[in-house]
Amino acid sequence: MTSSNAIVNTNRSIYRRLPQLLKRTRRDVFITPREKSPADIVTVGKLLSSLNPVPNHSILLGECKDGLPFLMQLADSDLGGILIGGDTGCGKTHQLQVMADSAMRLNSPHDLQISILTHKPDEWRSFWGKRRQEKYLYQLKAWYDPSAEELIDGFLHLAEARREGKQEGASILFIVDDFNFVEDLSYAAQVNLHWLLAYGAQSGIWIAAGIKAIYAPKFRYWIDSFRTRIIGDTKNSEAVEILSASENCKPESHKQGFFKIWTGSHWLRYRLPLLGD
């Protein structure tokens, strides 16, 4: 398989049960956000401290109403690409950082590596200040860095090698922040990235991307490639429909840091913890 003919629309309905969400079953998760006192503030470290054991390749999404963590397991390729969408300031980058922080806490560097593509590398460099964290970093690139296309090309070749049984290794969590810059890439790099969205998860390369709701109409071709949708505060009804892939998902007010995800039967709401211990 070559990258020259790689654009294939394999969009499958996200309205099926996602089996590797370590799911909560109650429908009343975070119906009404509440203010928290300083004593109640939850961090990624505190939220995960009570979990033992945890399945391999797990990452944290956030905290449910009952105070328990809500996890996603990167094991079933049906999850596909993971899209976090919402209005400016709703917490999209923070959601991606919670995923990265938890991935390093819940997995060994031999099982999971993290790569990041962002327009603002300084927002992410604090993650790699400790030796333990550095072991997880595959690469950190800016969209405007010419080598960003080499990173994408490298993942394409890695995925193809794994599909042919020629190479094994750690799974990759490929975090793509500021996804609206995707069309600044060359045509070849866009083809490769689209292929990875369709098939990367089958080879252990998981893409988690964040995009502002304002760009949803323009980037619908790309958005339709994501099988798992996470929605933050989004006031525009057209953007909500595109981001959620559902005419039945209506705009609703979320406080900053509150998100919802489709579990296969209903939208489940949760909130983000702070980063760190």
C-alpha positions in Angstrom: 0.0 0.0 0.0 1.3 3.4 -0.9 0.4 6.9 0.4 -0.5 8.1 -3.1 -3.9 6.5 -3.1 -4.5 6.5 0.6 -7.6 8.7 1.0 -10.4 6.3 1.8 -13.6 7.5 3.6 -14.2 4.6 6.1 -16.5 6.7 8.3 -18.6 4.4 10.4 -21.4 5.5 12.7 -20.2 6.4 16.2 -23.6 5.6 17.4 -22.7 2.0 18.4 -21.4 1.0 21.7 -17.7 1.7 22.1 -16.5 -1.4 23.9 -13.2 0.0 25.2 -14.7 2.9 27.1 -14.5 1.8 30.7 -18.0 3.1 30.8 -20.3 4.4 33.5 -23.9 3.3 33.1 -25.9 5.9 34.9 -27.5 8.7 32.8 -27.3 11.3 35.5 -23.5 11.9 35.3 -22.9 15.6 35.8 -26.3 17.0 34.8 -25.6 20.1 36.8 -22.0 21.4 37.3 -21.2 22.5 40.9 -18.5 24.7 42.3 -15.8 23.0 44.2 -14.0 24.2 47.3 -10.2 24.2 47.4 -10.3 21.0 49.5 -12.3 19.3 46.7 -10.0 20.1 43.9 -9.0 17.0 42.0 -5.8 16.4 40.1 -5.0 13.6 37.6 -2.7 12.0 40.2 -5.4 12.0 43.0 -8.1 10.8 40.6 -6.0 7.8 39.5 -4.5 7.0 42.9 -7.3 4.6 43.9 -7.1 2.6 40.7 -5.3 -0.8 40.9 -5.0 -2.6 38.6 -5.7 -0.8 35.4 -5.9 -2.4 31.9 -2.9 -1.7 29.6 -3.2 1.2 27.2 -5.7 3.1 29.4 -6.0 6.9 29.5 -8.1 9.2 31.6 -10.8 11.4 30.2 -12.0 13.0 33.5 -14.0 12.7 36.7 -17.6 11.6 36.8 -20.3 12.9 39.1 -19.7 10.3 41.8 -16.0 11.3 41.9 -14.7 8.2 40.1 -12.4 8.4 37.1 -13.7 7.8 33.5 -11.2 5.9 31.5 -10.8 5.0 27.8 -8.8 2.0 26.8 -6.8 2.2 23.5 -7.2 -1.4 22.5 -10.2 -1.6 20.1 -9.6 -0.2 16.7 -13.3 0.7 16.4 -12.5 3.8 18.5 -10.5 5.2 15.6 -9.5 8.8 15.8 -10.6 10.8 18.8 -11.8 14.3 18.2 -12.3 17.0 21.0 -14.3 19.9 19.7 -15.8 23.0 21.3 -15.7 26.8 21.5 -12.6 28.8 22.2 -11.6 28.4 25.9 -13.7 25.4 26.7 -10.7 23.3 27.6 -9.8 21.3 24.5 -6.0 21.5 25.0 -6.4 20.7 28.7 -8.4 17.6 27.8 -5.5 16.5 25.5 -3.0 17.2 28.3 -5.1 15.2 30.8 -4.9 12.3 28.3 -1.1 12.7 28.1 -0.6 13.1 31.8 -2.7 10.0 32.6 -1.1 7.9 29.8 2.3 8.4 31.5 0.9 7.4 34.9 -1.1 4.3 33.7 1.3 2.8 31.2 5.0 1.9 30.9 7.1 3.6 28.2 7.5 0.2 26.6 3.7 0.0 26.1 2.8 3.5 25.1 4.7 6.5 23.6 3.4 10.0 23.1 3.9 12.3 20.1 2.5 15.9 19.9 1.8 18.2 17.0 0.7 21.7 18.1 0.9 25.3 17.1 2.1 26.2 20.6 4.9 23.9 21.7 5.5 25.9 24.8 2.1 24.8 26.2 3.4 21.2 26.1 7.1 21.5 27.0 6.4 21.4 30.7 5.5 17.8 30.3 9.0 16.8 29.6 10.8 18.4 32.5 11.3 15.1 34.4 13.4 12.1 33.4 10.4 9.8 33.9 8.3 11.8 31.5 11.1 12.1 28.9 10.9 8.3 28.5 7.4 8.6 27.0 8.1 11.4 24.5 8.4 10.2 21.0 8.5 13.6 19.4 7.1 17.1 19.9 6.6 19.2 16.8 5.1 22.5 15.8 2.8 22.7 12.8 5.1 25.3 11.2 8.2 23.0 11.6 9.0 21.4 8.2 9.9 18.2 10.1 6.2 17.9 11.2 5.5 16.3 7.8 8.4 13.8 8.4 6.7 12.8 11.7 3.4 12.0 9.9 5.2 10.2 7.1 7.1 8.2 9.7 3.9 7.1 11.4 2.5 6.0 8.0 5.4 3.8 7.3 5.3 2.4 10.9 1.7 1.6 10.5 2.2 -0.1 7.1 5.1 -2.1 8.5 3.0 -3.3 11.5 0.2 -4.3 9.1 2.6 -6.5 7.2 4.0 -8.0 10.5 7.4 -6.5 10.0 7.7 -4.4 13.1 6.3 -4.4 16.6 6.7 -1.9 19.5 4.8 0.4 21.8 1.5 1.9 20.8 1.5 5.6 19.9 -0.8 8.3 21.3 -0.5 11.0 18.6 -1.9 14.2 20.0 -2.8 16.7 17.3 -3.7 20.1 18.9 -4.9 23.1 16.8 -6.2 20.7 14.1 -7.3 23.6 11.9 -3.7 23.9 10.7 -3.9 20.6 8.9 -4.5 22.2 5.5 -1.2 24.1 5.8 0.5 20.7 5.3 1.5 19.6 1.8 -1.0 17.5 -0.1 1.1 14.3 0.5 1.2 14.9 4.2 -2.5 15.5 4.3 -3.1 12.2 2.4 -0.9 10.4 4.9 -2.6 11.9 7.9 -6.0 11.1 6.5 -4.9 7.5 6.0 -3.7 7.3 9.6 -7.1 8.6 10.8 -8.8 5.7 8.9 -6.3 2.9 9.6 -3.8 4.0 12.2 -5.6 2.5 15.2 -5.5 -0.9 13.6 -1.7 -0.6 14.0 -1.6 0.9 17.5 -1.3 4.5 16.4 -4.1 6.5 18.0 -4.8 10.1 17.0 -6.4 12.4 19.5 -7.1 15.9 18.0 -8.6 19.2 19.2 -10.4 21.7 17.0 -12.3 24.9 17.6 -16.0 24.6 16.9 -15.8 27.7 14.6 -13.9 25.6 12.0 -16.3 22.7 12.0 -18.2 23.6 8.7 -14.9 24.2 6.8 -13.3 21.0 8.1 -16.2 18.6 7.8 -14.3 16.3 5.5 -11.6 15.8 8.2 -14.1 15.7 11.1 -16.0 12.9 9.4 -12.8 10.8 9.6 -13.0 10.6 13.4 -15.0 7.8 15.0 -15.0 9.0 18.6 -16.3 12.5 19.5 -15.8 14.5 22.7 -17.7 17.8 22.9 -17.1 20.7 25.1 -19.1 24.0 25.3 -20.4 24.7 21.8 -23.1 27.3 21.3 -23.5 27.0 17.5 -26.1 24.4 16.5 -24.5 23.7 13.1 -21.1 23.1 14.7 -22.6 20.8 17.4 -24.2 18.7 14.7 -21.0 18.4 12.7 -18.8 17.7 15.8 -21.2 15.2 17.3 -22.2 13.5 14.0 -25.8 13.7 15.2 -28.9 15.9 14.5 -30.1 15.1 18.0 -27.2 16.6 19.9 -28.2 20.1 20.8 -26.2 23.1 22.0 -26.1 23.3 25.7 -24.1 25.4 28.2 -21.0 23.7 29.7 -18.6 25.4 32.1 -15.0 25.4 31.1 -13.5 22.0 31.6 -16.8 20.1 31.2 -17.2 17.6 28.3 -19.4 14.9 27.1 -18.8 11.7 25.1 -21.2 9.3 23.3 -20.9 5.9 25.0 -23.1 4.0 22.5 -26.4 4.6 24.3 -26.2 8.1 25.7 -24.1 11.2 26.1 -22.0 10.9 29.3 -20.8 14.1 31.0 -17.6 14.5 33.0 -15.2 17.2 34.1 -11.5 17.6 33.7 -9.1 17.4 36.7 -6.1 19.6 37.1 -2.8 18.3 35.8 -0.1 16.8 38.1 -0.2 15.1 41.5 
